[in-house]
């Protein structure tokens, strides 16, 4: 994935796309569209926490936001019967 918001690059130089692409889950492959949806969701969450002065690096201390975004997208696909 090359389309990403550079404002959400972490201190290790990883973009939101890099973070999402690194995630593996059981139950079948994650499609390119699901990864894109998870990246867009992650960037929306980062926008929201950014309004309160937090970054992706801050979030990494307490949660796996990229993983949670992938899990949410996969759950939605399962719920809708498209997974």
SELUM-112866 format. One record per atom (N, C-alpha, C, O): chain; atom name; y, z, x. Coordinates in pm, 1 decimal, padded with zeros to 6 digits. Each point is the difference from the previous one (the first is absolute). Example, Ala and Ser with C-alpha at 12.3 -4.5 7.8 and 13.67 -1.06 7.14 Angstrom:
! residues 2
  chain  atom        yy        zz        xx
      A     N  -00569.0   00780.0   01319.0
      A    CA   00119.0   00000.0  -00089.0
      A     C   00120.0   00000.0   00090.0
      A     O  -00001.9   00066.5   00103.6
      A     N   00106.9  -00138.5  -00138.6
      A    CA   00119.0   00006.0   00082.0
      A     C   00109.0   00073.0  -00077.0
      A     O   00110.8   00016.9   00050.9
END
This chain:
! residues 83
  chain  atom        yy        zz        xx
      A     N  -00118.0   00000.0   00084.9
      A    CA   00118.0   00000.0  -00084.9
      A     C   00123.6   00000.0   00088.9
      A     O   00011.1   00081.4   00091.7
      A     N   00078.6  -00169.7  -00117.9
      A    CA   00119.9  -00004.6   00082.4
      A     C   00125.3   00039.0  -00076.2
      A     O   00102.1   00030.5   00061.6
      A     N  -00107.3  -00030.6  -00193.6
      A    CA   00119.2   00037.3  -00075.9
      A     C   00000.3   00151.1  -00020.0
      A     O  -00084.7   00054.9  -00070.5
      A     N   00181.0   00011.2   00133.4
      A    CA   00012.0   00145.2  -00012.0
      A     C   00144.2   00040.4   00022.2
      A     O   00081.3  -00078.5   00049.0
      A     N  -00051.1   00199.1  -00084.9
      A    CA   00134.0   00053.8   00018.7
      A     C   00002.9   00075.0   00133.4
      A     O  -00064.0   00104.5   00012.1
      A     N   00136.1  -00154.8   00087.9
      A    CA   00001.3   00066.1   00130.6
      A     C   00059.4   00140.5  -00003.2
      A     O  -00018.6   00077.1   00094.2
      A     N   00089.2  -00043.3  -00200.3
      A    CA   00056.9   00135.0  -00010.0
      A     C  -00108.8   00105.4  -00012.7
      A     O   00026.0   00118.2   00022.8
      A     N  -00146.9  -00158.5  -00058.8
      A    CA  -00108.7   00094.9  -00020.1
      A     C  -00100.4  -00000.6   00114.2
      A     O  -00116.7   00033.3  -00020.7
      A     N   00159.0  -00070.2   00139.5
      A    CA  -00085.2   00005.2   00118.5
      A     C  -00000.1   00142.6   00053.4
      A     O   00105.0   00063.2   00011.3
      A     N  -00225.8  -00012.5   00021.9
      A    CA  -00007.7   00137.9   00049.2
      A     C   00034.8   00007.8   00148.9
      A     O   00024.9  -00102.3   00063.6
      A     N  -00023.3   00222.8  -00009.1
      A    CA   00041.0   00018.5   00139.7
      A     C  -00100.4  -00058.3   00098.4
      A     O   00030.5  -00013.4   00118.6
      A     N  -00149.9  -00021.5  -00166.0
      A    CA  -00099.5  -00065.9   00085.5
      A     C   00012.8  -00152.1  -00007.9
      A     O  -00078.1  -00072.4   00061.6
      A     N   00176.7   00024.2  -00137.6
      A    CA   00023.8  -00143.1  -00012.1
      A     C  -00085.7  -00069.2  -00103.6
      A     O  -00003.1  -00123.0  -00004.9
      A     N  -00067.1   00199.3  -00078.7
      A    CA  -00086.1  -00058.9  -00102.1
      A     C   00079.8  -00024.1  -00127.7
      A     O   00070.7   00088.5  -00048.3
      A     N  -00083.3  -00210.2  -00005.5
      A    CA   00067.1  -00034.0  -00125.6
      A     C  -00083.9   00049.8  -00116.9
      A     O  -00113.9   00042.9   00017.9
      A     N   00170.5  -00048.9  -00136.3
      A    CA  -00077.6   00037.3  -00118.2
      A     C  -00120.6  -00093.1  -00014.3
      A     O  -00107.7   00043.9  -00040.4
      A     N   00125.4  -00171.5   00073.3
      A    CA  -00112.5  -00094.0  -00006.1
      A     C  -00108.0   00039.5   00100.4
      A     O  -00118.7  -00004.5  -00032.2
      A     N   00158.7   00043.2   00153.8
      A    CA  -00097.8   00045.1   00099.9
      A     C  -00078.1   00120.5  -00051.6
      A     O  -00122.0   00007.6   00014.4
      A     N   00195.0   00086.4  -00074.8
      A    CA  -00063.5   00122.8  -00048.6
      A     C  -00098.4  -00030.6  -00111.7
      A     O  -00110.2   00054.9  -00001.8
      A     N   00148.1  -00141.9  -00091.7
      A    CA  -00088.5  -00035.5  -00111.5
      A     C  -00119.6  -00080.6   00049.9
      A     O  -00112.9   00023.3  -00043.0
      A     N   00137.0  -00117.2   00132.9
      A    CA  -00108.7  -00085.2   00050.6
      A     C  -00105.8   00079.3   00075.2
      A     O  -00115.3  -00042.7   00006.8
      A     N   00151.9   00156.7   00049.4
      A    CA  -00094.4   00081.5   00077.1
      A     C  -00094.8   00081.2  -00088.4
      A     O  -00097.7   00055.9   00049.7
      A     N   00125.0  -00048.8  -00178.0
      A    CA  -00078.6   00084.9  -00090.0
      A     C  -00126.7  -00072.0  -00044.0
      A     O   00003.1  -00116.0  -00040.9
      A     N  -00113.8   00187.3   00050.5
      A    CA  -00129.4  -00049.1  -00047.0
      A     C  -00050.5   00094.5  -00108.0
      A     O   00015.5   00121.6   00011.9
      A     N  -00073.9  -00174.5  -00113.9
      A    CA  -00057.3   00080.7  -00106.7
      A     C  -00136.1  -00055.9  -00037.6
      A     O  -00024.6  -00119.8   00014.3
      A     N  -00063.8   00206.4  -00062.2
      A    CA  -00129.8  -00044.3  -00048.1
      A     C   00014.0  -00065.5  -00136.7
      A     O   00106.1   00005.0  -00062.2
      A     N  -00214.4  -00066.3   00016.5
      A    CA   00001.1  -00057.1  -00134.0
      A     C   00040.2  -00145.1  -00006.6
      A     O   00027.0  -00051.4  -00108.5
      A     N  -00022.3  -00014.7   00219.4
      A    CA   00034.9  -00141.6  -00001.1
      A     C   00127.6  -00027.0   00076.5
      A     O   00075.6   00092.0   00031.3
      A     N  -00052.4  -00216.4  -00001.8
      A    CA   00119.3  -00035.2   00078.9
      A     C   00129.3   00019.9  -00079.3
      A     O   00002.0  -00008.4  -00122.8
      A     N   00103.0   00034.2   00195.4
      A    CA   00133.6   00009.7  -00058.6
      A     C   00062.3  -00138.9   00012.7
      A     O   00008.5  -00055.0   00109.8
      A     N   00034.3  -00000.5  -00220.7
      A    CA   00055.0  -00135.7   00002.3
      A     C   00140.2  -00001.4   00061.3
      A     O   00066.3   00103.2   00010.5
      A     N  -00023.6  -00222.0   00029.1
      A    CA   00134.9  -00016.1   00054.8
      A     C   00104.9   00041.1  -00103.8
      A     O   00100.8   00061.4   00034.9
      A     N  -00123.9  -00094.7  -00161.8
      A    CA   00094.5   00037.3  -00105.4
      A     C   00004.2   00151.3  -00017.0
      A     O   00107.7   00056.9  -00018.2
      A     N  -00223.5   00009.4   00024.0
      A    CA  -00002.5   00145.5  -00011.3
      A     C   00073.1   00064.7   00117.3
      A     O   00071.0   00098.9  -00018.4
      A     N  -00087.6  -00153.6   00138.4
      A    CA   00072.3   00053.5   00116.6
      A     C   00151.1  -00020.0  -00017.0
      A     O   00079.2   00088.2   00033.1
      A     N  -00040.8  -00204.3  -00084.8
      A    CA   00142.5  -00024.5  -00024.1
      A     C   00053.7   00097.4  -00104.1
      A     O   00108.0   00056.5   00017.5
      A     N  -00182.7  -00036.8  -00125.8
      A    CA   00042.2   00094.2  -00104.1
      A     C   00012.8   00141.7   00056.6
      A     O   00093.7   00072.5  -00033.5
      A     N  -00188.5  -00033.7   00119.6
      A    CA   00004.8   00133.2   00060.9
      A     C   00120.2   00012.5   00093.5
      A     O   00063.9   00105.1   00005.4
      A     N  -00033.2  -00211.9   00067.9
      A    CA   00116.2   00002.9   00089.3
      A     C   00128.9   00013.0  -00079.3
      A     O   00088.6   00076.8   00037.5
      A     N  -00077.4  -00151.5  -00147.3
      A    CA   00120.2   00008.7  -00083.1
      A     C   00013.2   00138.1  -00063.2
      A     O   00110.4   00053.5  -00010.4
      A     N  -00222.6   00004.0  -00031.7
      A    CA   00002.3   00135.5  -00054.1
      A     C   00043.0   00099.0   00107.9
      A     O   00082.5   00087.8  -00025.4
      A     N  -00138.2  -00101.6   00145.5
      A    CA   00038.2   00088.0   00111.3
      A     C   00149.5  -00010.5   00028.5
      A     O   00066.4   00101.7   00020.0
      A     N  -00013.6  -00222.3  -00018.1
      A    CA   00142.8  -00017.0   00026.9
      A     C   00084.7   00059.7  -00111.8
      A     O   00109.0   00050.7   00026.7
      A     N  -00156.2  -00055.3  -00150.7
      A    CA   00072.2   00065.3  -00110.0
      A     C   00001.8   00151.3   00018.1
      A     O   00102.8   00064.5  -00020.9
      A     N  -00216.8  -00008.2   00059.9
      A    CA  -00007.4   00144.2   00025.0
      A     C   00091.3   00037.5   00116.7
      A     O   00070.4   00100.8  -00005.8
      A     N  -00071.5  -00181.6   00111.3
      A    CA   00084.8   00029.1   00116.0
      A     C   00148.0  -00009.2  -00035.3
      A     O   00081.1   00076.6   00052.1
      A     N  -00045.8  -00168.6  -00139.2
      A    CA   00137.9  -00008.9  -00046.8
      A     C   00037.8   00129.3  -00071.4
      A     O   00107.5   00055.2   00023.0
      A     N  -00195.9  -00007.6  -00109.2
      A    CA   00027.7   00122.6  -00076.0
      A     C   00013.8   00121.1   00092.9
      A     O   00094.0   00078.3  -00014.3
      A     N  -00186.6  -00062.4   00108.6
      A    CA   00011.1   00118.3   00087.5
      A     C   00116.2  -00014.7   00096.7
      A     O   00057.3   00099.4   00044.7
      A     N  -00022.3  -00224.4  -00012.1
      A    CA   00114.8  -00024.2   00087.2
      A     C   00130.8   00047.3  -00061.2
      A     O   00091.8   00041.0   00071.0
      A     N  -00084.3  -00046.9  -00202.1
      A    CA   00119.8   00048.8  -00069.0
      A     C   00019.9   00150.0   00021.7
      A     O   00110.1   00052.4  -00016.7
      A     N  -00218.1   00015.4   00053.9
      A    CA   00004.5   00143.9   00024.9
      A     C  -00002.8   00032.1   00149.3
      A     O  -00014.6   00115.7   00039.4
      A     N   00028.9  -00219.6   00043.1
      A    CA   00009.7   00019.3   00144.0
      A     C  -00132.1   00002.4   00075.3
      A     O  -00003.4   00038.5   00116.8
      A     N  -00106.3  -00079.4  -00182.3
      A    CA  -00130.0   00001.4   00064.9
      A     C  -00041.3  -00139.9   00042.8
      A     O   00047.1  -00099.1  -00055.9
      A     N  -00135.3   00091.1   00155.1
      A    CA  -00051.4  -00126.7   00051.6
      A     C  -00151.3  -00002.9  -00013.3
      A     O  -00061.7   00098.8  -00039.8
      A     N   00002.5  -00212.5   00073.3
      A    CA  -00145.5  -00009.8  -00001.4
      A     C  -00061.9   00096.8   00100.8
      A     O  -00108.8   00052.9  -00023.2
      A     N   00177.9  -00029.7   00134.8
      A    CA  -00051.5   00094.7   00098.7
      A     C  -00000.7   00142.0  -00055.8
      A     O  -00092.0   00077.0   00027.6
      A     N   00193.2  -00042.0  -00105.3
      A    CA   00000.0   00131.3  -00066.0
      A     C  -00118.0   00010.9  -00095.6
      A     O  -00069.5   00101.6  -00003.3
      A     N   00047.8  -00206.1  -00073.6
      A    CA  -00109.7   00000.7  -00097.4
      A     C  -00135.3   00011.5   00068.5
      A     O  -00091.6   00062.1  -00054.1
      A     N   00077.8  -00121.3   00172.8
      A    CA  -00126.9   00006.2   00073.2
      A     C  -00041.0   00143.4   00033.2
      A     O  -00118.4   00027.1   00020.2
      A     N   00212.9   00062.8  -00014.5
      A    CA  -00031.9   00139.9   00028.6
      A     C  -00075.4   00066.3  -00114.3
      A     O  -00072.9   00096.7   00021.9
      A     N   00089.5  -00147.3  -00143.2
      A    CA  -00059.1   00067.7  -00116.3
      A     C  -00093.1  -00086.9  -00083.5
      A     O  -00074.9   00052.3  -00082.6
      A     N   00077.9  -00182.9   00102.0
      A    CA  -00076.4  -00086.9  -00088.7
      A     C  -00028.4  -00133.4   00066.8
      A     O   00068.3  -00039.3   00094.6
      A     N  -00168.3  -00029.0  -00144.1
      A    CA  -00029.9  -00136.4   00041.8
      A     C   00054.0  -00093.1  -00108.9
      A     O  -00075.3  -00048.9  -00084.2
      A     N   00206.5   00025.1   00087.2
      A    CA   00060.9  -00083.6  -00104.1
      A     C  -00056.9  -00141.1  -00003.6
      A     O  -00027.4  -00050.9  -00108.7
      A     N   00008.3  -00015.3   00224.7
      A    CA  -00058.2  -00133.9  -00007.5
      A     C  -00137.8   00000.7  -00066.9
      A     O  -00029.8  -00086.0  -00082.8
      A     N  -00053.4   00183.2   00119.2
      A    CA  -00132.3   00010.0  -00061.1
      A     C   00007.2   00029.4  -00148.3
      A     O  -00077.3  -00054.9  -00078.6
      A     N   00169.5   00141.1   00040.2
      A    CA   00016.4   00032.4  -00141.7
      A     C   00043.2  -00122.8  -00079.4
      A     O  -00044.7  -00019.9  -00112.9
      A     N   00130.5  -00061.4   00170.9
      A    CA   00045.3  -00121.2  -00069.5
      A     C  -00115.8  -00098.6  -00018.3
      A     O  -00013.6  -00060.6  -00106.3
      A     N  -00069.3   00044.7   00209.1
      A    CA  -00117.7  -00086.7  -00013.7
      A     C  -00092.7   00056.0  -00107.2
      A     O  -00049.2  -00074.8  -00084.5
      A     N   00025.0   00205.8   00087.1
      A    CA  -00087.7   00061.7  -00099.3
      A     C   00052.0  -00020.8  -00142.2
      A     O  -00078.0  -00027.3  -00091.3
      A     N   00208.9   00040.0   00072.3
      A    CA   00058.3  -00021.5  -00132.5
      A     C  -00019.9  -00143.1  -00047.4
      A     O  -00036.1  -00022.8  -00115.4
      A     N   00059.3  -00073.5   00203.6
      A    CA  -00016.8  -00141.1  -00035.8
      A     C  -00147.1  -00028.5  -00032.5
      A     O  -00029.6  -00070.7  -00096.3
      A     N  -00061.7   00125.2   00176.1
      A    CA  -00142.3  -00021.8  -00026.0
      A     C  -00043.7   00067.3  -00129.4
      A     O  -00080.5  -00055.4  -00074.9
      A     N   00133.1   00174.1   00048.6
      A    CA  -00032.8   00068.1  -00125.5
      A     C   00048.8  -00080.9  -00120.0
      A     O  -00070.4  -00012.6  -00100.2
      A     N   00191.0  -00041.7   00111.3
      A    CA   00052.8  -00082.1  -00109.8
      A     C  -00090.6  -00120.5  -00024.6
      A     O  -00028.9  -00033.6  -00114.8
      A     N  -00015.9  -00031.2   00222.2
      A    CA  -00089.9  -00115.3  -00014.0
      A     C  -00131.3   00041.4  -00065.7
      A     O  -00053.4  -00071.8  -00084.6
      A     N   00002.3   00187.0   00123.8
      A    CA  -00123.6   00051.3  -00060.0
      A     C   00020.6   00030.3  -00148.9
      A     O  -00082.7  -00035.5  -00084.1
      A     N   00194.1   00101.3   00053.7
      A    CA   00032.0   00034.7  -00138.9
      A     C   00012.8  -00124.6  -00086.8
      A     O  -00042.2  -00000.7  -00115.6
      A     N   00100.7  -00104.7   00172.2
      A    CA   00019.8  -00124.1  -00074.0
      A     C  -00122.1  -00090.8   00004.9
      A     O  -00001.6  -00106.3  -00062.2
      A     N  -00101.6   00148.7   00137.0
      A    CA  -00120.8  -00080.4   00010.4
      A     C   00011.6  -00120.9   00088.4
      A     O  -00079.1  -00093.5  -00012.3
      A     N   00176.9   00093.0   00102.4
      A    CA   00018.9  -00114.9   00088.8
      A     C  -00049.2   00026.6   00141.1
      A     O   00016.9  -00084.7   00087.7
      A     N  -00076.7   00199.2  -00064.0
      A    CA  -00051.1   00031.9   00134.6
      A     C  -00144.7  -00033.0   00008.4
      A     O  -00061.8   00019.4   00104.7
END
